[in-house]
Amino acid sequence: MKQLVLLILGMGFVTYSSRMLSMVLLQEVSLHPFLQRFLRFIPYAALGALIFPGVLTSTSSLSSAAAGGLVAAGLAYFRFNLIIVVFGSISTVFLWQLLMQ
């Protein structure tokens, strides 16, 4: 148990120190506008890469998962509140499975 705690503390220290060191050393560096614009899209791409496989494997039926994902994408595109997007996609999957079985 003691080794596990030391391992977790060590990993936390390495993670924190590497992030803090880069923030301190690169504080005065300004990036090219193209690179700044490129870096702004990385969180969206990473989020999409994490969410998309989960959407398709969330139910036993690929069609209901795709329908829920499309409804969620449509509601998010029109900038609905996150709660509405989540409940809309869940409701779509529920109704799809209820009506198609």
C-alpha positions as CSV (number, residue, x, y, z in Angstrom):
1,M,0.0,0.0,0.0
2,K,2.9,2.3,0.8
3,Q,4.4,1.7,-2.6
4,L,1.1,2.6,-4.3
5,V,0.9,5.9,-2.4
6,L,4.5,6.7,-3.3
7,L,3.9,5.8,-6.9
8,I,0.8,8.1,-7.1
9,L,2.6,10.9,-5.4
10,G,5.6,10.5,-7.8
11,M,3.4,10.5,-10.9
12,G,1.6,13.6,-9.6
13,F,4.9,15.4,-9.0
14,V,6.2,14.5,-12.5
15,T,3.0,15.7,-14.1
16,Y,2.8,18.9,-12.2
17,S,6.5,19.8,-12.6
18,S,6.5,19.2,-16.3
19,R,3.4,21.4,-16.8
20,M,4.7,24.1,-14.5
21,L,8.2,24.1,-16.0
22,S,6.8,24.6,-19.5
23,M,4.6,27.5,-18.3
24,V,7.5,29.2,-16.6
25,L,10.0,28.7,-19.4
26,L,7.6,29.6,-22.3
27,Q,5.9,32.5,-20.6
28,E,7.4,35.1,-22.9
29,V,7.2,33.1,-26.1
30,S,4.6,34.3,-28.6
31,L,3.3,31.9,-31.2
32,H,2.6,32.5,-34.9
33,P,-1.1,33.3,-35.4
34,F,-1.5,30.2,-37.6
35,L,-0.1,28.0,-34.9
36,Q,-2.4,29.7,-32.3
37,R,-5.4,29.1,-34.5
38,F,-4.3,25.4,-35.0
39,L,-3.9,24.8,-31.3
40,R,-7.4,26.1,-30.6
41,F,-8.9,23.2,-32.5
42,I,-7.1,20.4,-30.6
43,P,-9.5,20.2,-27.7
44,Y,-12.4,19.8,-30.1
45,A,-10.6,17.1,-32.1
46,A,-9.6,15.2,-28.9
47,L,-13.1,15.4,-27.5
48,G,-14.6,14.1,-30.8
49,A,-12.1,11.2,-30.8
50,L,-13.1,10.3,-27.3
51,I,-16.8,10.6,-27.7
52,F,-17.5,9.2,-31.2
53,P,-16.6,5.5,-30.4
54,G,-18.6,5.7,-27.2
55,V,-21.6,6.9,-29.1
56,L,-21.5,4.0,-31.5
57,T,-21.0,1.4,-28.8
58,S,-23.3,2.8,-26.1
59,T,-26.3,0.6,-27.0
60,S,-26.7,-2.9,-28.4
61,S,-28.2,-1.4,-31.6
62,L,-26.1,0.6,-33.9
63,S,-29.1,2.3,-35.5
64,S,-30.4,3.7,-32.1
65,A,-26.9,4.8,-31.2
66,A,-26.5,6.6,-34.5
67,A,-29.9,8.2,-34.2
68,G,-29.1,9.5,-30.7
69,G,-25.7,10.8,-31.9
70,L,-27.3,12.6,-34.8
71,V,-29.9,14.2,-32.6
72,A,-27.2,15.2,-30.1
73,A,-25.1,16.7,-32.9
74,G,-28.1,18.5,-34.4
75,L,-29.1,20.0,-31.0
76,A,-25.5,21.0,-30.2
77,Y,-25.2,22.6,-33.7
78,F,-28.1,24.9,-32.9
79,R,-26.5,25.7,-29.6
80,F,-29.1,24.2,-27.3
81,N,-28.2,23.9,-23.6
82,L,-26.1,20.9,-22.7
83,I,-28.8,19.4,-20.6
84,I,-31.3,19.6,-23.5
85,V,-28.7,17.9,-25.8
86,V,-28.1,15.1,-23.3
87,F,-31.8,14.5,-22.6
88,G,-32.7,14.8,-26.2
89,S,-30.2,12.2,-27.3
90,I,-31.2,9.8,-24.4
91,S,-34.8,10.2,-25.3
92,T,-34.2,9.5,-28.9
93,V,-32.3,6.3,-28.1
94,F,-35.0,5.2,-25.7
95,L,-37.8,5.9,-28.1
96,W,-35.9,4.4,-31.0
97,Q,-35.3,1.1,-29.1
98,L,-38.9,1.1,-27.8
99,L,-40.5,1.6,-31.3
100,M,-38.1,-0.6,-33.3
101,Q,-38.3,-3.7,-31.1
